[in-house]
């Protein structure tokens, strides 16, 4: 009787091992569809995450004074869009062809995430067609050729009498009761709802600004207020 029970126990242990081994063999990853590991442990998935982490760039801006770091922003991969940023001290653009007016100007450096210093080489004004179809002029924009994204400084707009608030993925920048700029949230950043006016269209908008009641100017930094024409 004892021997019989011992044999039964041994059989049970063997069956348990068989089931355990069978479960191990049947492990399958839902990412790469290979057996032997779960999705959370998939080497291919971890490799993609590592690569994606290298695509983002961070930048810190300093002016011509010593140690004045004024901006930290994560840059995304979208081209030609303006980011509404709370950290930068002034508006910044990389495209020389976008400028309606331009003046050479040395205004310090931008320190990128890889510690490369990018110079501010000019100051300009840029025409932007806003969400409501009105063309407005963004002034005192810094030209930084090596910058990867265009930045609109919310701090500058706030200093010049504007207010802003965001809810449900929409940011509104207001001058009094008028919404002058609108931004839409994507990937934790607010992007300008509008488009840059370039070339002949920019020149026409600039030349008609004194007679077109729909053209306004967003004065920044050196100007004390906004002017609506």
GUPAKOL-82333 format. One record per residue (C-alpha): residue number from 1; residue in one letter; chain; y negated, z negated, x. Coordinates in Angstrom, 1 decimal, m for minus. Layout:
! residues N
@num = NUM&residu = A&chaine = A&north = Y&up = Z&east = X
...
***
This chain:
! residues 229
@num = 1&residu = X&chaine = A&north = 0.0&up = 0.0&east = 0.0
@num = 2&residu = X&chaine = A&north = m2.4&up = m0.8&east = 2.8
@num = 3&residu = X&chaine = A&north = m1.6&up = 2.4&east = 4.5
@num = 4&residu = X&chaine = A&north = m2.2&up = 4.3&east = 1.4
@num = 5&residu = X&chaine = A&north = m5.6&up = 2.7&east = 0.9
@num = 6&residu = X&chaine = A&north = m6.5&up = 3.4&east = 4.5
@num = 7&residu = X&chaine = A&north = m5.6&up = 7.1&east = 4.0
@num = 8&residu = X&chaine = A&north = m7.8&up = 7.2&east = 0.9
@num = 9&residu = X&chaine = A&north = m10.7&up = 5.7&east = 2.7
@num = 10&residu = X&chaine = A&north = m10.4&up = 8.1&east = 5.6
@num = 11&residu = X&chaine = A&north = m10.3&up = 11.0&east = 3.1
@num = 12&residu = X&chaine = A&north = m13.5&up = 9.7&east = 1.5
@num = 13&residu = X&chaine = A&north = m15.2&up = 9.5&east = 4.8
@num = 14&residu = X&chaine = A&north = m14.2&up = 13.1&east = 5.7
@num = 15&residu = X&chaine = A&north = m15.4&up = 14.3&east = 2.4
@num = 16&residu = X&chaine = A&north = m18.7&up = 12.5&east = 2.9
@num = 17&residu = X&chaine = A&north = m19.1&up = 14.2&east = 6.3
@num = 18&residu = X&chaine = A&north = m18.3&up = 17.5&east = 4.8
@num = 19&residu = X&chaine = A&north = m20.9&up = 17.1&east = 2.1
@num = 20&residu = X&chaine = A&north = m23.5&up = 15.9&east = 4.6
@num = 21&residu = X&chaine = A&north = m22.9&up = 18.9&east = 6.9
@num = 22&residu = X&chaine = A&north = m23.0&up = 21.2&east = 3.9
@num = 23&residu = X&chaine = A&north = m26.4&up = 19.9&east = 2.9
@num = 24&residu = X&chaine = A&north = m27.7&up = 20.4&east = 6.4
@num = 25&residu = X&chaine = A&north = m26.5&up = 23.9&east = 6.6
@num = 26&residu = X&chaine = A&north = m28.1&up = 24.7&east = 3.2
@num = 27&residu = X&chaine = A&north = m31.6&up = 23.5&east = 4.2
@num = 28&residu = X&chaine = A&north = m33.9&up = 26.5&east = 3.7
@num = 29&residu = X&chaine = A&north = m37.6&up = 27.0&east = 4.4
@num = 30&residu = X&chaine = A&north = m39.7&up = 28.4&east = 1.6
@num = 31&residu = X&chaine = A&north = m42.3&up = 29.8&east = 4.0
@num = 32&residu = X&chaine = A&north = m40.2&up = 31.9&east = 6.5
@num = 33&residu = X&chaine = A&north = m37.0&up = 31.8&east = 4.3
@num = 34&residu = X&chaine = A&north = m34.9&up = 30.7&east = 7.3
@num = 35&residu = X&chaine = A&north = m32.3&up = 28.0&east = 7.1
@num = 36&residu = X&chaine = A&north = m32.2&up = 24.8&east = 9.1
@num = 37&residu = X&chaine = A&north = m35.6&up = 23.3&east = 8.3
@num = 38&residu = X&chaine = A&north = m38.1&up = 22.5&east = 5.6
@num = 39&residu = X&chaine = A&north = m41.4&up = 24.3&east = 4.9
@num = 40&residu = X&chaine = A&north = m43.4&up = 21.3&east = 6.3
@num = 41&residu = X&chaine = A&north = m41.6&up = 21.6&east = 9.6
@num = 42&residu = X&chaine = A&north = m41.7&up = 25.4&east = 9.8
@num = 43&residu = X&chaine = A&north = m42.8&up = 26.6&east = 13.3
@num = 44&residu = X&chaine = A&north = m44.3&up = 29.8&east = 11.9
@num = 45&residu = X&chaine = A&north = m46.5&up = 28.0&east = 9.4
@num = 46&residu = X&chaine = A&north = m47.7&up = 25.5&east = 12.1
@num = 47&residu = X&chaine = A&north = m48.5&up = 28.4&east = 14.4
@num = 48&residu = X&chaine = A&north = m50.7&up = 30.1&east = 11.7
@num = 49&residu = X&chaine = A&north = m52.6&up = 26.8&east = 11.1
@num = 50&residu = X&chaine = A&north = m53.3&up = 26.6&east = 14.8
@num = 51&residu = X&chaine = A&north = m54.6&up = 30.1&east = 15.0
@num = 52&residu = X&chaine = A&north = m56.8&up = 29.6&east = 12.0
@num = 53&residu = X&chaine = A&north = m58.4&up = 26.6&east = 13.5
@num = 54&residu = X&chaine = A&north = m59.7&up = 28.8&east = 16.4
@num = 55&residu = X&chaine = A&north = m61.6&up = 31.2&east = 14.1
@num = 56&residu = X&chaine = A&north = m64.4&up = 28.7&east = 13.2
@num = 57&residu = X&chaine = A&north = m67.4&up = 28.3&east = 15.4
@num = 58&residu = X&chaine = A&north = m69.8&up = 25.4&east = 15.5
@num = 59&residu = X&chaine = A&north = m73.3&up = 25.5&east = 16.7
@num = 60&residu = X&chaine = A&north = m76.0&up = 23.0&east = 17.7
@num = 61&residu = X&chaine = A&north = m79.6&up = 24.0&east = 17.9
@num = 62&residu = X&chaine = A&north = m82.1&up = 22.4&east = 20.2
@num = 63&residu = X&chaine = A&north = m85.8&up = 23.3&east = 20.5
@num = 64&residu = X&chaine = A&north = m87.8&up = 23.6&east = 23.7
@num = 65&residu = X&chaine = A&north = m88.3&up = 19.8&east = 24.0
@num = 66&residu = X&chaine = A&north = m85.7&up = 17.8&east = 25.9
@num = 67&residu = X&chaine = A&north = m82.5&up = 16.8&east = 24.0
@num = 68&residu = X&chaine = A&north = m83.6&up = 17.7&east = 20.5
@num = 69&residu = X&chaine = A&north = m80.4&up = 18.6&east = 18.7
@num = 70&residu = X&chaine = A&north = m81.2&up = 19.7&east = 15.2
@num = 71&residu = X&chaine = A&north = m78.3&up = 21.7&east = 13.8
@num = 72&residu = X&chaine = A&north = m74.6&up = 21.4&east = 13.4
@num = 73&residu = X&chaine = A&north = m73.0&up = 24.0&east = 11.2
@num = 74&residu = X&chaine = A&north = m69.6&up = 25.6&east = 10.7
@num = 75&residu = X&chaine = A&north = m69.7&up = 29.4&east = 10.8
@num = 76&residu = X&chaine = A&north = m67.4&up = 31.4&east = 8.5
@num = 77&residu = X&chaine = A&north = m66.2&up = 34.9&east = 8.8
@num = 78&residu = X&chaine = A&north = m68.4&up = 36.6&east = 6.2
@num = 79&residu = X&chaine = A&north = m71.0&up = 39.1&east = 7.5
@num = 80&residu = X&chaine = A&north = m74.5&up = 39.6&east = 6.3
@num = 81&residu = X&chaine = A&north = m74.9&up = 36.5&east = 4.1
@num = 82&residu = X&chaine = A&north = m77.4&up = 33.7&east = 4.4
@num = 83&residu = X&chaine = A&north = m76.1&up = 30.1&east = 4.5
@num = 84&residu = X&chaine = A&north = m78.3&up = 27.4&east = 2.8
@num = 85&residu = X&chaine = A&north = m78.1&up = 24.7&east = 5.5
@num = 86&residu = X&chaine = A&north = m79.4&up = 21.1&east = 5.4
@num = 87&residu = X&chaine = A&north = m79.2&up = 20.6&east = 9.2
@num = 88&residu = X&chaine = A&north = m81.2&up = 23.4&east = 10.8
@num = 89&residu = X&chaine = A&north = m84.9&up = 22.8&east = 11.5
@num = 90&residu = X&chaine = A&north = m85.9&up = 26.4&east = 10.8
@num = 91&residu = X&chaine = A&north = m84.7&up = 29.7&east = 9.3
@num = 92&residu = X&chaine = A&north = m82.6&up = 31.8&east = 11.7
@num = 93&residu = X&chaine = A&north = m81.4&up = 35.4&east = 11.8
@num = 94&residu = X&chaine = A&north = m79.5&up = 37.6&east = 14.3
@num = 95&residu = X&chaine = A&north = m80.4&up = 41.1&east = 13.0
@num = 96&residu = X&chaine = A&north = m83.5&up = 42.6&east = 14.6
@num = 97&residu = X&chaine = A&north = m83.5&up = 45.5&east = 12.1
@num = 98&residu = X&chaine = A&north = m84.0&up = 43.2&east = 9.2
@num = 99&residu = X&chaine = A&north = m87.4&up = 42.0&east = 10.2
@num = 100&residu = X&chaine = A&north = m90.5&up = 43.2&east = 8.2
@num = 101&residu = X&chaine = A&north = m92.8&up = 41.8&east = 10.9
@num = 102&residu = X&chaine = A&north = m91.9&up = 40.7&east = 14.4
@num = 103&residu = X&chaine = A&north = m93.4&up = 38.8&east = 17.3
@num = 104&residu = X&chaine = A&north = m91.7&up = 38.0&east = 20.6
@num = 105&residu = X&chaine = A&north = m91.4&up = 34.3&east = 21.0
@num = 106&residu = X&chaine = A&north = m89.4&up = 31.8&east = 23.1
@num = 107&residu = X&chaine = A&north = m88.4&up = 28.9&east = 20.9
@num = 108&residu = X&chaine = A&north = m85.6&up = 27.0&east = 22.7
@num = 109&residu = X&chaine = A&north = m81.9&up = 27.6&east = 22.7
@num = 110&residu = X&chaine = A&north = m78.9&up = 27.4&east = 20.4
@num = 111&residu = X&chaine = A&north = m75.9&up = 25.7&east = 21.9
@num = 112&residu = X&chaine = A&north = m72.7&up = 27.1&east = 20.5
@num = 113&residu = X&chaine = A&north = m69.3&up = 25.3&east = 20.2
@num = 114&residu = X&chaine = A&north = m68.2&up = 26.9&east = 23.5
@num = 115&residu = X&chaine = A&north = m71.3&up = 25.5&east = 25.2
@num = 116&residu = X&chaine = A&north = m72.9&up = 28.9&east = 25.6
@num = 117&residu = X&chaine = A&north = m76.7&up = 28.7&east = 25.2
@num = 118&residu = X&chaine = A&north = m78.3&up = 31.4&east = 23.0
@num = 119&residu = X&chaine = A&north = m82.1&up = 32.0&east = 23.3
@num = 120&residu = X&chaine = A&north = m84.6&up = 32.2&east = 20.5
@num = 121&residu = X&chaine = A&north = m86.4&up = 35.4&east = 21.4
@num = 122&residu = X&chaine = A&north = m88.6&up = 36.2&east = 18.5
@num = 123&residu = X&chaine = A&north = m90.2&up = 35.0&east = 15.2
@num = 124&residu = X&chaine = A&north = m90.5&up = 37.2&east = 12.1
@num = 125&residu = X&chaine = A&north = m90.6&up = 37.6&east = 8.4
@num = 126&residu = X&chaine = A&north = m87.8&up = 39.0&east = 6.3
@num = 127&residu = X&chaine = A&north = m87.7&up = 40.4&east = 2.7
@num = 128&residu = X&chaine = A&north = m85.0&up = 39.1&east = 0.5
@num = 129&residu = X&chaine = A&north = m84.2&up = 40.2&east = m3.1
@num = 130&residu = X&chaine = A&north = m83.3&up = 37.0&east = m4.9
@num = 131&residu = X&chaine = A&north = m80.9&up = 36.3&east = m7.8
@num = 132&residu = X&chaine = A&north = m83.6&up = 37.2&east = m10.3
@num = 133&residu = X&chaine = A&north = m84.4&up = 40.5&east = m8.8
@num = 134&residu = X&chaine = A&north = m87.7&up = 39.3&east = m7.3
@num = 135&residu = X&chaine = A&north = m88.4&up = 40.2&east = m3.7
@num = 136&residu = X&chaine = A&north = m89.6&up = 37.2&east = m1.7
@num = 137&residu = X&chaine = A&north = m90.7&up = 37.0&east = 1.9
@num = 138&residu = X&chaine = A&north = m89.1&up = 34.4&east = 4.2
@num = 139&residu = X&chaine = A&north = m91.5&up = 33.7&east = 7.0
@num = 140&residu = X&chaine = A&north = m91.3&up = 32.1&east = 10.5
@num = 141&residu = X&chaine = A&north = m87.6&up = 33.1&east = 10.8
@num = 142&residu = X&chaine = A&north = m86.3&up = 32.7&east = 14.4
@num = 143&residu = X&chaine = A&north = m84.6&up = 35.7&east = 15.9
@num = 144&residu = X&chaine = A&north = m81.4&up = 34.6&east = 17.8
@num = 145&residu = X&chaine = A&north = m79.4&up = 37.7&east = 18.7
@num = 146&residu = X&chaine = A&north = m76.2&up = 35.8&east = 19.6
@num = 147&residu = X&chaine = A&north = m76.1&up = 33.8&east = 16.4
@num = 148&residu = X&chaine = A&north = m73.2&up = 34.7&east = 14.2
@num = 149&residu = X&chaine = A&north = m74.7&up = 33.8&east = 10.8
@num = 150&residu = X&chaine = A&north = m78.1&up = 33.7&east = 9.1
@num = 151&residu = X&chaine = A&north = m79.4&up = 30.3&east = 8.1
@num = 152&residu = X&chaine = A&north = m82.0&up = 29.2&east = 5.6
@num = 153&residu = X&chaine = A&north = m83.3&up = 25.7&east = 6.4
@num = 154&residu = X&chaine = A&north = m83.3&up = 23.5&east = 3.3
@num = 155&residu = X&chaine = A&north = m85.2&up = 20.9&east = 5.3
@num = 156&residu = X&chaine = A&north = m88.0&up = 23.3&east = 6.0
@num = 157&residu = X&chaine = A&north = m88.2&up = 24.2&east = 2.3
@num = 158&residu = X&chaine = A&north = m88.2&up = 20.5&east = 1.3
@num = 159&residu = X&chaine = A&north = m91.1&up = 19.9&east = 3.8
@num = 160&residu = X&chaine = A&north = m93.1&up = 22.6&east = 2.1
@num = 161&residu = X&chaine = A&north = m92.9&up = 21.2&east = m1.5
@num = 162&residu = X&chaine = A&north = m89.6&up = 22.5&east = m2.7
@num = 163&residu = X&chaine = A&north = m86.8&up = 20.5&east = m4.3
@num = 164&residu = X&chaine = A&north = m83.1&up = 21.4&east = m4.5
@num = 165&residu = X&chaine = A&north = m80.0&up = 20.2&east = m6.2
@num = 166&residu = X&chaine = A&north = m76.4&up = 21.3&east = m6.6
@num = 167&residu = X&chaine = A&north = m73.9&up = 20.9&east = m9.4
@num = 168&residu = X&chaine = A&north = m70.7&up = 22.7&east = m10.3
@num = 169&residu = X&chaine = A&north = m70.8&up = 25.0&east = m7.3
@num = 170&residu = X&chaine = A&north = m74.4&up = 26.3&east = m7.9
@num = 171&residu = X&chaine = A&north = m77.4&up = 25.2&east = m5.8
@num = 172&residu = X&chaine = A&north = m80.9&up = 25.7&east = m7.2
@num = 173&residu = X&chaine = A&north = m84.1&up = 25.5&east = m5.0
@num = 174&residu = X&chaine = A&north = m87.2&up = 25.0&east = m7.1
@num = 175&residu = X&chaine = A&north = m90.9&up = 25.2&east = m6.7
@num = 176&residu = X&chaine = A&north = m92.2&up = 23.1&east = m9.6
@num = 177&residu = X&chaine = A&north = m90.3&up = 24.4&east = m12.6
@num = 178&residu = X&chaine = A&north = m89.4&up = 27.8&east = m11.1
@num = 179&residu = X&chaine = A&north = m86.0&up = 28.5&east = m9.5
@num = 180&residu = X&chaine = A&north = m87.0&up = 30.5&east = m6.4
@num = 181&residu = X&chaine = A&north = m83.6&up = 30.6&east = m4.6
@num = 182&residu = X&chaine = A&north = m80.1&up = 30.2&east = m5.9
@num = 183&residu = X&chaine = A&north = m76.9&up = 29.5&east = m3.9
@num = 184&residu = X&chaine = A&north = m73.2&up = 29.8&east = m4.7
@num = 185&residu = X&chaine = A&north = m70.6&up = 27.5&east = m3.2
@num = 186&residu = X&chaine = A&north = m67.7&up = 29.0&east = m1.2
@num = 187&residu = X&chaine = A&north = m65.5&up = 27.2&east = 1.3
@num = 188&residu = X&chaine = A&north = m67.7&up = 24.1&east = 1.2
@num = 189&residu = X&chaine = A&north = m70.8&up = 26.0&east = 2.1
@num = 190&residu = X&chaine = A&north = m73.6&up = 27.3&east = m0.2
@num = 191&residu = X&chaine = A&north = m74.4&up = 31.0&east = 0.3
@num = 192&residu = X&chaine = A&north = m77.6&up = 32.7&east = m0.8
@num = 193&residu = X&chaine = A&north = m77.3&up = 34.6&east = m4.1
@num = 194&residu = X&chaine = A&north = m79.3&up = 37.6&east = m3.2
@num = 195&residu = X&chaine = A&north = m79.5&up = 40.4&east = m0.6
@num = 196&residu = X&chaine = A&north = m81.7&up = 41.2&east = 2.4
@num = 197&residu = X&chaine = A&north = m84.1&up = 44.1&east = 1.9
@num = 198&residu = X&chaine = A&north = m84.3&up = 46.4&east = 5.0
@num = 199&residu = X&chaine = A&north = m85.8&up = 49.6&east = 6.2
@num = 200&residu = X&chaine = A&north = m88.2&up = 51.6&east = 4.0
@num = 201&residu = X&chaine = A&north = m87.5&up = 49.3&east = 1.0
@num = 202&residu = X&chaine = A&north = m88.7&up = 46.3&east = 3.1
@num = 203&residu = X&chaine = A&north = m91.8&up = 48.1&east = 4.1
@num = 204&residu = X&chaine = A&north = m92.6&up = 49.0&east = 0.5
@num = 205&residu = X&chaine = A&north = m92.0&up = 45.5&east = m0.7
@num = 206&residu = X&chaine = A&north = m94.3&up = 44.2&east = 2.0
@num = 207&residu = X&chaine = A&north = m97.1&up = 46.7&east = 1.4
@num = 208&residu = X&chaine = A&north = m97.0&up = 46.0&east = m2.4
@num = 209&residu = X&chaine = A&north = m97.0&up = 42.3&east = m2.1
@num = 210&residu = X&chaine = A&north = m100.8&up = 42.0&east = m2.8
@num = 211&residu = X&chaine = A&north = m100.5&up = 43.8&east = m6.1
@num = 212&residu = X&chaine = A&north = m97.0&up = 43.0&east = m7.2
@num = 213&residu = X&chaine = A&north = m96.9&up = 39.8&east = m9.2
@num = 214&residu = X&chaine = A&north = m93.1&up = 39.6&east = m8.7
@num = 215&residu = X&chaine = A&north = m93.3&up = 39.3&east = m5.0
@num = 216&residu = X&chaine = A&north = m93.6&up = 35.8&east = m3.6
@num = 217&residu = X&chaine = A&north = m93.6&up = 34.2&east = m0.2
@num = 218&residu = X&chaine = A&north = m91.6&up = 31.3&east = 1.0
@num = 219&residu = X&chaine = A&north = m93.7&up = 29.7&east = 3.7
@num = 220&residu = X&chaine = A&north = m91.9&up = 27.8&east = 6.4
@num = 221&residu = X&chaine = A&north = m92.7&up = 25.4&east = 9.3
@num = 222&residu = X&chaine = A&north = m96.3&up = 26.4&east = 10.2
@num = 223&residu = X&chaine = A&north = m97.5&up = 26.9&east = 6.7
@num = 224&residu = X&chaine = A&north = m98.3&up = 24.0&east = 4.4
@num = 225&residu = X&chaine = A&north = m97.4&up = 25.5&east = 1.0
@num = 226&residu = X&chaine = A&north = m95.9&up = 28.5&east = m0.7
@num = 227&residu = X&chaine = A&north = m98.0&up = 31.4&east = m1.9
@num = 228&residu = X&chaine = A&north = m97.2&up = 33.4&east = m5.1
@num = 229&residu = X&chaine = A&north = m98.9&up = 36.8&east = m5.4
***
